[in-house]
Amino acid sequence: MDVETGDACPMSRRHALGVACVTGAAVVGGSGCGRSEDAPKPQDAVRGEVIARTSDVPVGGGTVLMDSKLVLTQPSDDEFHAYTAVCTHSGCTIQQVTTEIECLCHGSRFDIATGEVLGGPANEPLESFELTVEGEEITLAPQGEDR
C-alpha cells in the first residue's frame, strides 16, 4: 500500500499498461525466433503439380502466385522461370511483375530472367525453383530439383 496516497497499488495505470505491452511484445517476438529454414515453404505444397498455364505468364513480364508465394516469369518466348515471392530484404511478399520483379514494400527490384537484384535495399537474389513446361502446363519440380 502506498503510504502517501493510501492506494493499494502504487503503480500508475499508464505504467501498468506500458509494462503489459512490453511483456506482450516480448512474448510474441520470442515466439517467432524459431529457425525459419526448418519450416516448410509455401512452394513445397505445390511441388510436382501444375501451377499455371503458359498463357497466364506474359512474355517480357510475369505473374505472382500469392497462395504458393511464387513469381513466374517469361523473359522471352517459351523461356519460363520461377522464383520465391518472398523479398530477400525483409520478407515482404512480392506484389507485382512488370519488366522487373518488384517488391513495393521498400522498392527492391529483381531481374525477371535471373532473379538477381537490380535495385535495393535487397542485396541477395531471389531463390529460384525448377519448372517443367509441357504444352500449356507449367509444373513446379519436385523437392530436390531446384537450381
Backbone bond lengths (Angstrom), bond angles and torsions (degrees), N, CA, C in turn:
res aa  C-N    CA-C-N  psi(-1)  N-CA   C-N-CA  omega(-1)  CA-C   N-CA-C  phi
1 M - - - 1.440 - - 1.514 108.29 -
2 D 1.358 116.50 136.53 1.450 121.71 177.18 1.523 108.35 -74.11
3 V 1.323 116.00 121.56 1.466 121.61 -175.59 1.523 111.43 -64.68
4 E 1.340 117.99 -39.93 1.468 120.76 -175.90 1.525 112.85 -73.48
5 T 1.348 118.16 -41.27 1.467 120.36 -174.03 1.513 113.21 -102.16
6 G 1.314 117.34 -18.11 1.455 120.00 -177.49 1.514 112.90 81.60
7 D 1.360 118.09 4.18 1.473 121.61 178.70 1.520 110.54 -72.28
8 A 1.303 115.76 141.78 1.456 120.62 178.90 1.528 110.67 -71.00
9 C 1.313 117.79 -27.89 1.468 121.98 -178.41 1.523 108.70 -125.35
10 P 1.331 118.04 109.99 1.452 120.24 -176.35 1.539 113.44 -73.39
11 M 1.329 119.12 -5.89 1.458 121.85 -179.24 1.529 109.36 -82.43
12 S 1.336 116.49 132.29 1.467 119.50 179.04 1.530 109.85 -68.91
13 R 1.304 114.71 157.79 1.465 119.92 179.01 1.524 110.16 -61.63
14 R 1.325 116.98 -41.38 1.460 121.87 179.72 1.535 110.51 -61.03
15 H 1.328 116.43 -43.64 1.455 120.86 179.53 1.532 110.73 -64.99
16 A 1.315 116.52 -41.67 1.473 120.60 179.62 1.519 110.94 -62.70
17 L 1.348 117.20 -42.52 1.464 120.27 177.96 1.522 111.05 -64.49
18 G 1.315 116.50 -39.08 1.462 120.60 178.24 1.519 111.21 -61.92
19 V 1.321 117.27 -44.04 1.461 121.71 178.58 1.533 109.89 -63.06
20 A 1.326 116.68 -42.38 1.464 120.55 179.63 1.524 111.09 -62.73
21 C 1.332 117.09 -41.01 1.464 120.68 179.99 1.521 111.28 -65.73
22 V 1.328 116.94 -44.38 1.458 120.40 179.79 1.521 110.25 -63.90
23 T 1.322 116.94 -42.60 1.469 120.88 179.18 1.528 110.46 -62.47
24 G 1.330 116.92 -44.89 1.469 121.13 179.10 1.515 111.31 -62.09
25 A 1.328 117.34 -42.01 1.460 120.67 179.35 1.522 110.94 -63.90
26 A 1.324 116.74 -38.63 1.463 120.32 179.34 1.525 110.56 -65.40
27 V 1.326 117.19 -40.63 1.461 120.56 179.77 1.520 110.13 -66.07
28 V 1.333 117.05 -46.70 1.466 120.72 179.80 1.519 110.15 -64.98
29 G 1.316 117.81 -45.56 1.463 121.18 179.85 1.511 111.55 -62.43
30 G 1.303 117.58 -40.41 1.455 121.67 -179.45 1.509 112.75 -66.64
31 S 1.330 116.80 -30.34 1.456 119.42 -178.57 1.519 111.87 -70.99
32 G 1.319 117.17 -19.97 1.458 120.62 -179.85 1.516 113.23 -92.70
33 C 1.313 118.13 11.67 1.454 121.21 -174.72 1.514 113.85 -91.22
34 G 1.329 117.87 7.06 1.458 119.96 177.43 1.514 110.05 -66.43
35 R 1.283 117.40 166.67 1.452 121.58 -178.94 1.519 109.48 -76.52
36 S 1.335 117.04 108.57 1.458 121.25 -176.03 1.521 112.49 -68.44
37 E 1.341 117.73 -25.04 1.460 118.36 179.73 1.519 112.31 -69.43
38 D 1.343 116.81 -16.67 1.458 120.73 177.20 1.526 112.55 -82.86
39 A 1.321 116.55 -19.94 1.464 120.96 -177.71 1.529 109.88 -76.76
40 P 1.328 118.00 146.07 1.466 119.30 176.70 1.526 110.42 -64.51
41 K 1.313 115.85 146.49 1.460 121.72 178.63 1.526 108.39 -89.70
42 P 1.332 117.66 151.91 1.469 119.96 178.53 1.530 112.29 -57.50
43 Q 1.329 116.84 -29.83 1.462 120.82 -179.39 1.528 111.83 -66.80
44 D 1.326 116.73 -27.65 1.466 120.18 -177.64 1.531 112.13 -59.87
45 A 1.317 116.98 -30.61 1.464 121.14 -177.74 1.528 112.82 -68.66
46 V 1.331 117.78 -19.81 1.468 120.03 -176.98 1.529 112.65 -115.73
47 R 1.308 117.05 12.09 1.471 119.71 178.91 1.521 110.41 -63.21
48 G 1.331 115.22 134.76 1.458 120.76 -179.99 1.515 113.26 80.73
49 E 1.321 117.30 2.15 1.469 121.18 -179.05 1.526 111.41 -109.61
50 V 1.319 115.28 155.77 1.465 120.73 172.13 1.517 106.73 -69.80
51 I 1.340 116.16 123.58 1.468 120.31 -177.07 1.532 112.75 -107.49
52 A 1.335 116.69 -17.31 1.470 119.99 179.64 1.522 108.93 -167.78
53 R 1.307 113.82 172.07 1.461 121.08 173.83 1.528 106.71 -107.61
54 T 1.316 116.24 152.00 1.467 119.37 -178.34 1.523 111.82 -58.16
55 S 1.315 116.83 -32.48 1.470 120.56 179.93 1.538 112.44 -69.57
56 D 1.342 117.41 -13.28 1.473 121.41 177.78 1.520 112.30 -78.57
57 V 1.335 117.41 -14.01 1.469 121.77 -173.07 1.528 108.80 -115.83
58 P 1.332 117.91 108.38 1.462 119.86 -177.48 1.533 113.04 -67.98
59 V 1.324 116.70 142.78 1.463 122.04 175.45 1.532 108.30 -64.87
60 G 1.329 115.98 133.10 1.467 120.79 -179.27 1.515 113.04 81.95
61 G 1.324 116.84 10.43 1.461 121.19 -178.40 1.509 110.75 -155.50
62 G 1.306 115.61 -142.91 1.452 118.77 -179.14 1.510 111.93 -179.05
63 T 1.318 114.66 -168.92 1.457 121.44 -178.73 1.526 108.97 -147.32
64 V 1.326 116.05 156.06 1.457 122.02 178.40 1.523 108.43 -107.75
65 L 1.332 116.26 128.70 1.462 122.18 174.29 1.524 106.34 -101.15
66 M 1.327 116.05 95.36 1.465 121.74 -172.07 1.524 113.41 -60.77
67 D 1.333 118.30 -43.56 1.466 120.96 -176.01 1.525 112.52 -60.89
68 S 1.323 116.32 -40.58 1.461 119.64 -178.20 1.528 112.23 -98.89
69 K 1.325 116.96 5.39 1.477 122.50 179.12 1.529 111.50 51.43
70 L 1.335 114.98 50.39 1.458 121.77 177.98 1.516 110.81 -122.86
71 V 1.317 114.93 147.55 1.461 122.49 170.31 1.519 105.79 -113.69
72 L 1.330 116.74 125.14 1.462 121.94 174.66 1.514 107.91 -107.42
73 T 1.335 116.44 133.66 1.460 120.12 179.05 1.518 110.19 -128.94
74 Q 1.339 114.44 158.50 1.465 122.16 175.25 1.532 106.91 -138.39
75 P 1.345 116.38 82.51 1.467 119.38 -176.77 1.527 113.56 -59.37
76 S 1.329 116.58 -36.04 1.464 121.37 175.91 1.523 107.75 -143.47
77 D 1.331 116.23 170.66 1.472 120.33 -177.82 1.522 112.19 -49.11
78 D 1.321 115.83 127.91 1.466 123.91 174.89 1.529 115.05 61.05
79 E 1.332 117.66 21.98 1.473 122.78 174.64 1.531 107.25 -115.44
80 F 1.322 116.49 106.50 1.460 121.53 -175.50 1.524 110.97 -113.98
81 H 1.330 115.19 142.57 1.467 122.02 177.93 1.519 109.08 -135.69
82 A 1.333 115.08 153.42 1.466 121.36 175.00 1.518 108.98 -128.73
83 Y 1.336 114.98 136.26 1.462 122.27 178.72 1.522 108.51 -134.58
84 T 1.315 115.10 159.34 1.450 118.52 172.29 1.522 108.96 -64.49
85 A 1.320 116.66 146.41 1.462 121.14 176.11 1.529 109.99 -94.29
86 V 1.332 117.02 16.41 1.461 121.77 178.10 1.519 107.52 -101.44
87 C 1.330 116.18 114.47 1.464 121.86 -178.55 1.528 110.05 -62.63
88 T 1.324 115.56 138.10 1.459 120.72 -178.79 1.525 112.85 -77.21
89 H 1.313 117.83 -5.70 1.467 119.98 178.23 1.517 111.58 -77.42
90 S 1.328 117.17 -60.22 1.470 118.21 -176.93 1.525 113.42 -139.61
91 G 1.326 116.49 13.34 1.459 119.27 174.66 1.511 115.65 86.37
92 C 1.326 118.00 7.65 1.469 120.18 175.40 1.531 108.86 -65.26
93 T 1.317 116.69 157.43 1.455 120.93 175.35 1.521 109.04 -85.12
94 I 1.327 115.47 130.98 1.467 121.23 175.54 1.521 107.43 -57.36
95 Q 1.332 116.58 135.62 1.453 119.57 -176.11 1.520 114.67 -103.77
96 Q 1.327 117.87 -27.78 1.459 117.13 -175.75 1.514 112.01 -153.07
97 V 1.341 113.46 158.20 1.451 121.51 174.92 1.519 106.82 -130.81
98 T 1.318 114.60 122.90 1.462 120.38 172.72 1.525 104.18 -113.79
99 T 1.315 118.14 -116.37 1.464 120.67 170.85 1.526 109.29 -86.57
100 E 1.328 116.40 -2.63 1.462 124.70 176.05 1.519 108.41 -137.33
101 I 1.330 116.33 159.64 1.467 121.45 172.14 1.519 105.51 -87.22
102 E 1.334 116.45 125.09 1.459 119.95 -171.49 1.521 112.61 -122.83
103 C 1.337 114.98 129.08 1.457 121.10 171.71 1.520 106.68 -102.64
104 L 1.296 115.99 113.48 1.455 120.43 -174.93 1.525 113.39 -81.09
105 C 1.335 117.91 -9.21 1.471 120.13 179.32 1.524 111.25 -59.59
106 H 1.328 116.34 -51.23 1.463 120.08 -175.91 1.525 112.51 -132.82
107 G 1.330 117.59 6.21 1.463 120.83 173.17 1.523 116.71 91.77
108 S 1.325 118.69 12.01 1.467 119.44 178.04 1.521 109.97 -68.70
109 R 1.338 115.43 144.85 1.463 121.42 179.62 1.523 108.95 -132.61
110 F 1.344 115.76 143.62 1.459 122.08 -175.87 1.523 110.02 -131.71
111 D 1.329 116.57 150.50 1.461 123.62 179.68 1.529 110.03 -72.21
112 I 1.336 117.45 134.59 1.467 120.43 -178.37 1.527 112.50 -73.72
113 A 1.342 118.01 -18.65 1.460 120.71 -178.84 1.525 113.16 -93.37
114 T 1.344 116.78 -23.59 1.467 119.18 -173.98 1.533 114.07 -127.78
115 G 1.330 117.76 -19.93 1.460 121.28 -174.54 1.513 112.75 79.50
116 E 1.331 117.09 1.38 1.474 121.71 -179.78 1.523 110.62 -70.22
117 V 1.324 115.86 152.20 1.464 122.61 -180.00 1.527 109.49 -69.48
118 L 1.333 116.04 129.02 1.466 122.00 174.07 1.522 110.69 -102.74
119 G 1.328 116.02 -27.23 1.459 121.26 179.22 1.507 110.02 -160.73
120 G 1.332 115.26 136.65 1.463 121.66 -175.24 1.499 112.88 -80.96
121 P 1.310 112.41 -179.12 1.457 129.40 30.09 1.529 116.27 -84.52
122 A 1.322 120.13 -10.20 1.471 120.14 177.18 1.526 108.89 -60.48
123 N 1.335 116.61 144.89 1.456 119.26 176.62 1.533 112.49 -128.71
124 E 1.327 116.87 6.03 1.463 122.67 177.22 1.533 108.88 -120.81
125 P 1.336 117.76 143.06 1.474 119.89 178.05 1.521 110.95 -68.54
126 L 1.320 115.53 163.40 1.461 121.25 175.22 1.525 109.49 -73.20
127 E 1.319 116.77 144.86 1.459 121.33 175.17 1.526 108.38 -65.88
128 S 1.317 116.69 135.27 1.462 120.11 -179.97 1.528 110.45 -104.49
129 F 1.325 114.88 155.95 1.458 122.37 -179.50 1.518 108.54 -129.68
130 E 1.313 115.74 145.95 1.460 122.24 179.67 1.528 109.58 -79.31
131 L 1.316 115.36 140.40 1.465 122.92 178.46 1.516 109.72 -124.10
132 T 1.321 115.15 158.77 1.462 120.78 164.63 1.525 106.46 -125.90
133 V 1.307 115.06 142.77 1.456 120.94 178.52 1.519 107.65 -123.42
134 E 1.323 114.65 120.24 1.470 120.73 177.69 1.516 107.26 -128.39
135 G 1.332 115.03 114.06 1.457 119.25 -175.82 1.516 109.23 62.68
136 E 1.321 116.68 -121.53 1.468 122.57 179.44 1.527 113.08 -94.76
137 E 1.342 117.46 -5.42 1.462 120.90 -172.72 1.520 113.07 -95.40
138 I 1.340 115.36 129.91 1.465 122.44 175.56 1.522 107.07 -106.53
139 T 1.338 115.51 122.78 1.464 121.45 -177.57 1.526 109.56 -117.91
140 L 1.317 116.89 135.07 1.460 121.58 174.02 1.522 108.02 -78.69
141 A 1.332 115.99 128.82 1.465 121.27 -177.18 1.530 111.08 -60.49
142 P 1.322 116.19 150.17 1.470 120.18 176.17 1.529 111.33 -61.69
143 Q 1.320 116.57 163.96 1.465 123.83 -179.98 1.526 110.46 -51.01
144 G 1.336 115.83 139.45 1.458 120.70 176.25 1.506 115.26 89.44
145 E 1.326 117.93 -0.10 1.458 120.40 -178.99 1.528 112.10 -111.90
146 D 1.340 117.50 20.43 1.462 120.18 -179.31 1.521 110.85 -84.23
147 R 1.324 113.60 162.27 1.459 121.26 178.91 1.492 110.79 -78.81
